[in-house]
């Protein structure tokens, strides 16, 4: 996909603004708090129906009743596409596009693939397991509608199973309900674990290759750790995974009833990143974490392009500040080689690699205004 224009009204600092977009590198620069990240959030809203980490109500400009965002784009084969997202504090969200006059956020996911990297995503390599599971789910949901549907159904089933556990009493009707929800939970869990397992097997060579290009003297391994399922079982398919989960359910039944919550399943999975044989979460430097995240996102870009059939748009929010010149140059060279449209934010282009501020379409932003472009 290629973004051609982003329009926003009443989005944080922006009363009204139009961002013209060019192929290749687009550099949005200006002081902290000027509105650079807001434009990347607007692109995320148009792609996913929501910003990555910001509730809709916080995107609405203070004093305004609603926000409005419109993206205009073109597919890899030249088909025009547009999407509008309107959110009202009183009436909620309305989404329409050139495909349909009314969509839900779930139906929007995957139409316009986006790869986003910002400061909050450092938690993928430094934080708790749910951040890494979230990464898996975001990638797989954008390129696989069946995975997204299974994930959402699994979450509903988990909530229902937990609600049943929390209100458990030794009543005659409990056992049939308990068995039914547990069987469904295990079936959906096995599907998620199997798809995640396949994803990591495909994805590991991609991230390893990108990390070698950015940090050629270091080695990287990626390990998927599914809860309650040993690797030899996970590699045998959904049937074997279901058997492992069924045995675990039987082992944990008494404890689950006592504690009132589900104690096994893919909602407890993890992914391990090993740098030079050591757990990155515990030993990596800040520069290594940034290199790892950038490699992760470059690999995600190629994975989505291959499985989705469209080239994603890359959004990099304040990424290059902590990379040394060699690693930054390698990352930019890869982005240019892939021909991907990229939006980069920074406070001062002169502190960035020369190839960036020399070759990028530069837009200066100050206090919610687009002041100049080149």
C-alpha positions as CSV (number, residue, x, y, z in Angstrom):
1,X,0.0,0.0,0.0
2,X,1.0,3.6,-0.5
3,X,-0.5,6.4,1.6
4,X,-1.2,9.5,-0.4
5,X,-2.8,11.8,2.2
6,X,-3.8,11.8,5.8
7,X,-6.5,14.2,7.0
8,X,-7.4,14.8,10.7
9,X,-9.9,17.0,12.5
10,X,-10.0,17.6,16.2
11,X,-7.3,15.0,16.9
12,X,-5.3,16.2,20.0
13,X,-3.4,19.4,18.9
14,X,-4.8,19.3,15.4
15,X,-8.0,21.3,14.8
16,X,-7.6,20.5,11.1
17,X,-4.6,19.3,9.1
18,X,-3.6,17.5,5.9
19,X,-0.4,15.5,5.7
20,X,0.8,15.0,2.1
21,X,2.6,11.6,1.8
22,X,5.3,10.6,-0.6
23,X,6.8,7.2,-1.6
24,X,9.9,6.2,0.3
25,X,11.0,8.1,3.4
26,X,8.8,10.7,5.1
27,X,10.4,12.5,8.0
28,X,8.2,14.3,10.5
29,X,10.3,16.6,12.7
30,X,9.8,19.1,15.4
31,X,10.0,19.7,19.2
32,X,8.6,17.2,21.7
33,X,4.9,17.6,22.1
34,X,4.4,19.2,18.7
35,X,2.1,16.5,17.3
36,X,4.5,14.2,15.3
37,X,3.4,11.0,17.1
38,X,-0.3,12.0,16.7
39,X,0.0,11.7,12.9
40,X,1.4,8.2,13.3
41,X,-1.5,7.4,15.7
42,X,-3.9,8.6,13.1
43,X,-2.5,6.2,10.5
44,X,-2.9,3.4,13.0
45,X,-6.5,4.4,13.6
46,X,-7.2,4.2,9.9
47,X,-5.4,0.8,9.6
48,X,-6.6,-0.9,12.8
49,X,-9.6,1.1,14.0
50,X,-7.7,2.3,17.0
51,X,-4.3,3.8,18.0
52,X,-1.7,1.3,19.4
53,X,-1.9,2.3,23.0
54,X,-4.2,5.4,23.3
55,X,-7.9,5.2,24.1
56,X,-10.1,6.9,21.6
57,X,-11.4,9.5,24.1
58,X,-7.8,10.7,24.7
59,X,-7.4,11.4,21.0
60,X,-10.3,13.8,20.9
61,X,-9.1,17.4,21.0
62,X,-9.9,19.1,24.3
63,X,-13.3,20.8,24.1
64,X,-14.3,19.0,20.9
65,X,-17.1,16.4,20.7
66,X,-15.4,14.0,18.3
67,X,-12.4,13.3,16.1
68,X,-12.4,12.5,12.4
69,X,-9.6,10.8,10.4
70,X,-9.4,10.0,6.7
71,X,-6.6,8.1,4.9
72,X,-6.3,8.0,1.2
73,X,-4.1,5.2,-0.3
74,X,-3.4,3.1,-3.3
75,X,-2.7,-0.7,-3.4
76,X,0.4,-2.3,-4.8
77,X,-1.5,-2.9,-8.0
78,X,-2.9,0.6,-8.3
79,X,-6.4,0.3,-6.8
80,X,-7.5,3.4,-4.9
81,X,-8.6,3.0,-1.3
82,X,-9.9,5.3,1.4
83,X,-11.1,4.9,5.0
84,X,-12.7,7.3,7.4
85,X,-12.9,6.8,11.2
86,X,-15.1,9.1,13.3
87,X,-15.3,8.8,17.0
88,X,-17.8,10.7,19.1
89,X,-17.6,11.0,22.9
90,X,-21.4,10.6,23.0
91,X,-22.1,8.1,20.2
92,X,-18.9,6.0,19.8
93,X,-17.2,5.0,16.6
94,X,-18.2,4.9,13.0
95,X,-16.0,3.5,10.2
96,X,-16.6,3.6,6.5
97,X,-14.3,3.0,3.5
98,X,-14.2,2.5,-0.2
99,X,-15.1,-1.1,0.5
100,X,-18.1,-0.7,2.7
101,X,-20.3,2.1,4.2
102,X,-20.1,0.5,7.7
103,X,-17.3,-1.5,9.3
104,X,-16.3,-2.6,12.8
105,X,-12.6,-2.2,13.9
106,X,-12.3,-6.0,13.6
107,X,-13.3,-5.9,9.9
108,X,-10.8,-3.1,9.2
109,X,-7.8,-5.0,10.4
110,X,-5.7,-6.3,7.5
111,X,-7.0,-4.1,4.7
112,X,-4.2,-1.6,5.1
113,X,-1.2,-3.4,6.7
114,X,0.9,-1.3,9.1
115,X,4.1,-2.0,11.0
116,X,4.6,0.3,13.9
117,X,7.5,0.8,16.2
118,X,7.6,3.3,19.0
119,X,9.0,3.7,22.6
120,X,6.2,1.8,24.2
121,X,7.1,-1.3,22.1
122,X,10.4,-1.6,23.9
123,X,8.4,-3.8,26.3
124,X,8.4,-6.5,23.6
125,X,12.0,-7.3,24.5
126,X,12.2,-5.9,28.0
127,X,8.8,-6.5,29.5
128,X,6.4,-9.2,30.6
129,X,5.2,-12.1,28.3
130,X,1.9,-10.5,27.4
131,X,3.8,-7.9,25.4
132,X,5.4,-10.6,23.2
133,X,2.0,-12.4,22.9
134,X,0.5,-9.1,21.7
135,X,3.2,-8.8,19.1
136,X,2.3,-12.3,17.8
137,X,-1.3,-11.5,17.7
138,X,-0.9,-8.2,15.9
139,X,1.2,-9.7,13.1
140,X,-0.9,-12.8,12.6
141,X,-4.2,-10.9,12.8
142,X,-3.2,-8.6,10.0
143,X,-2.4,-11.4,7.6
144,X,-4.9,-14.1,8.7
145,X,-8.6,-13.5,9.2
146,X,-9.1,-17.1,10.6
147,X,-6.4,-16.4,13.2
148,X,-8.1,-13.1,14.2
149,X,-11.5,-14.9,14.5
150,X,-10.0,-17.7,16.6
151,X,-8.2,-15.3,18.8
152,X,-11.4,-13.3,19.5
153,X,-13.4,-16.4,20.1
154,X,-10.7,-17.7,22.5
155,X,-10.8,-14.5,24.5
156,X,-14.6,-14.8,24.8
157,X,-14.3,-18.4,25.8
158,X,-11.7,-17.6,28.4
159,X,-13.8,-14.9,29.9
160,X,-16.8,-17.3,30.1
161,X,-14.8,-20.1,31.6
162,X,-13.3,-17.8,34.2
163,X,-16.8,-16.4,35.0
164,X,-18.0,-19.9,35.6
165,X,-15.1,-20.7,37.8
166,X,-15.6,-17.5,39.9
167,X,-19.2,-18.4,40.6
168,X,-18.6,-22.1,41.0
169,X,-20.9,-23.9,43.5
170,X,-21.4,-27.6,43.9
171,X,-24.6,-27.6,41.8
172,X,-25.8,-30.2,39.4
173,X,-25.8,-28.0,36.4
174,X,-22.1,-26.9,36.9
175,X,-20.4,-30.0,35.5
176,X,-21.9,-30.1,32.0
177,X,-21.2,-26.4,31.5
178,X,-17.7,-26.8,32.9
179,X,-16.9,-29.7,30.5
180,X,-18.4,-27.9,27.5
181,X,-16.5,-24.6,28.0
182,X,-13.3,-26.5,28.8
183,X,-13.5,-28.6,25.6
184,X,-14.1,-25.4,23.5
185,X,-11.3,-23.6,25.3
186,X,-8.8,-26.5,24.6
187,X,-9.9,-26.7,20.9
188,X,-9.3,-23.0,20.4
189,X,-6.1,-23.0,22.4
190,X,-4.7,-25.7,20.3
191,X,-5.4,-23.8,17.1
192,X,-3.7,-20.7,18.4
193,X,-0.6,-22.5,19.7
194,X,-0.2,-24.4,16.4
195,X,-0.5,-21.2,14.3
196,X,2.0,-19.4,16.6
197,X,4.4,-22.3,16.4
198,X,4.3,-22.2,12.6
199,X,4.7,-18.5,12.7
200,X,7.9,-18.6,14.8
201,X,9.4,-21.3,12.6
202,X,8.9,-19.0,9.5
203,X,9.8,-15.8,11.3
204,X,13.0,-16.7,13.1
205,X,15.2,-16.8,9.9
206,X,13.8,-13.4,8.8
207,X,14.6,-11.7,12.1
208,X,18.0,-13.4,12.3
209,X,18.9,-12.2,8.8
210,X,17.9,-8.6,9.7
211,X,19.7,-8.6,13.0
212,X,22.9,-9.9,11.2
213,X,22.7,-6.9,8.9
214,X,22.2,-4.4,11.6
215,X,24.6,-6.0,14.2
216,X,26.9,-8.4,12.2
217,X,29.0,-9.5,15.1
218,X,26.2,-10.8,17.2
219,X,23.9,-13.9,17.0
220,X,20.2,-14.1,17.7
221,X,17.8,-17.0,18.4
222,X,14.0,-16.9,18.9
223,X,12.2,-19.5,21.0
224,X,8.4,-19.9,21.3
225,X,7.4,-21.3,24.7
226,X,3.8,-22.4,24.7
227,X,2.2,-22.9,28.1
228,X,1.6,-26.5,29.1
229,X,2.8,-27.9,25.7
230,X,6.4,-29.2,25.3
231,X,8.2,-28.5,22.0
232,X,8.0,-32.1,20.7
233,X,4.2,-32.0,21.2
234,X,3.7,-28.5,19.7
235,X,5.5,-29.7,16.5
236,X,3.0,-32.5,15.9
237,X,0.0,-30.4,15.2
238,X,-3.3,-29.4,16.8
239,X,-4.4,-32.9,17.8
240,X,-1.2,-33.5,19.8
241,X,-1.5,-30.1,21.3
242,X,-5.1,-30.7,22.4
243,X,-4.0,-33.9,24.1
244,X,-1.3,-32.1,26.1
245,X,-3.8,-29.4,27.1
246,X,-6.4,-31.9,28.1
247,X,-4.0,-33.7,30.4
248,X,-3.0,-30.3,31.9
249,X,-6.6,-29.4,32.4
250,X,-7.2,-32.5,34.4
251,X,-4.1,-31.9,36.5
252,X,-5.1,-28.3,37.3
253,X,-8.9,-28.8,37.8
254,X,-8.9,-28.8,41.6
255,X,-6.6,-25.8,41.8
256,X,-8.6,-23.8,39.2
257,X,-11.8,-24.5,41.2
258,X,-10.1,-23.3,44.3
259,X,-8.6,-20.1,42.8
260,X,-11.4,-19.3,40.5
261,X,-9.4,-18.7,37.3
262,X,-8.0,-20.6,34.3
263,X,-4.4,-21.6,34.9
264,X,-3.3,-22.9,31.5
265,X,-3.5,-22.0,27.9
266,X,-2.0,-19.7,25.2
267,X,-2.9,-16.6,27.2
268,X,0.3,-17.6,29.2
269,X,2.6,-18.2,26.3
270,X,6.0,-16.5,25.9
271,X,8.6,-15.8,23.3
272,X,12.3,-15.7,24.2
273,X,15.0,-13.7,22.4
274,X,18.5,-14.9,22.9
275,X,21.5,-12.7,22.0
276,X,24.8,-14.6,21.8
277,X,23.1,-17.4,23.8
278,X,21.9,-15.0,26.6
279,X,18.4,-13.9,27.4
280,X,18.0,-10.5,25.8
281,X,15.5,-9.3,28.4
282,X,18.2,-9.7,31.1
283,X,21.5,-8.9,29.4
284,X,21.0,-6.7,26.3
285,X,22.2,-3.1,26.2
286,X,19.8,-0.3,25.2
287,X,21.4,-0.3,21.7
288,X,21.0,-4.0,21.4
289,X,17.3,-3.8,22.4
290,X,16.7,-1.1,19.8
291,X,18.5,-3.2,17.2
292,X,16.5,-6.2,18.1
293,X,13.2,-4.3,17.9
294,X,14.1,-2.8,14.6
295,X,15.1,-6.2,13.2
296,X,11.8,-7.6,14.5
297,X,9.9,-4.9,12.7
298,X,11.8,-5.3,9.5
299,X,11.1,-9.0,9.6
300,X,7.5,-8.3,10.3
301,X,7.4,-6.1,7.2
302,X,8.6,-8.9,4.9
303,X,6.4,-11.5,6.6
304,X,3.3,-9.4,6.1
305,X,4.2,-8.5,2.5
306,X,4.6,-12.2,1.7
307,X,1.5,-13.5,3.5
308,X,-0.8,-10.5,3.0
309,X,0.0,-9.7,-0.6
310,X,0.4,-5.9,0.1
311,X,3.5,-4.0,1.1
312,X,2.9,-2.6,4.6
313,X,3.5,1.0,5.6
314,X,6.3,1.4,8.2
315,X,5.9,3.8,11.1
316,X,9.0,4.5,13.2
317,X,8.4,6.8,16.2
318,X,11.6,8.2,17.7
319,X,13.6,5.1,16.8
320,X,17.0,6.4,15.5
321,X,18.1,8.4,18.5
322,X,19.8,5.5,20.3
323,X,21.2,3.7,17.3
324,X,24.9,4.3,16.4
325,X,25.7,5.5,12.9
326,X,26.5,2.0,11.6
327,X,23.3,0.4,12.8
328,X,21.2,3.3,11.7
329,X,22.7,3.3,8.2
330,X,22.1,-0.4,7.9
331,X,18.5,-0.1,8.9
332,X,17.8,2.8,6.5
333,X,19.5,1.0,3.6
334,X,17.2,-2.0,4.2
335,X,14.1,0.2,4.2
336,X,15.1,1.9,0.9
337,X,16.1,-1.5,-0.6
338,X,12.6,-2.9,0.2
339,X,10.9,0.2,-1.4
340,X,8.6,0.5,1.6
341,X,6.9,3.8,2.4
342,X,8.2,4.8,5.8
343,X,7.2,7.6,8.3
344,X,9.9,8.6,10.8
345,X,9.6,11.1,13.6
346,X,12.5,13.0,15.1
347,X,13.1,16.2,17.1
348,X,16.0,17.4,14.8
349,X,16.9,16.0,11.4
350,X,20.5,17.2,11.7
351,X,21.1,14.6,14.5
352,X,20.0,11.8,12.2
353,X,22.0,9.9,9.6
354,X,22.8,12.1,6.6
355,X,21.1,9.7,4.2
356,X,17.8,10.3,6.1
357,X,17.4,14.0,6.1
358,X,19.0,14.3,2.6
359,X,16.7,11.7,0.9
360,X,13.5,12.0,2.9
361,X,10.4,14.1,2.2
362,X,10.7,16.4,5.3
363,X,7.8,18.0,7.1
364,X,8.3,20.3,10.0
365,X,5.7,20.2,12.7
366,X,5.1,22.7,15.5
367,X,2.2,22.9,17.9
368,X,-0.2,21.0,15.7
369,X,0.7,22.8,12.5
370,X,2.5,21.6,9.4
371,X,4.9,24.5,8.8
372,X,7.0,23.5,5.8
373,X,7.9,20.6,3.6
374,X,10.7,19.7,1.3
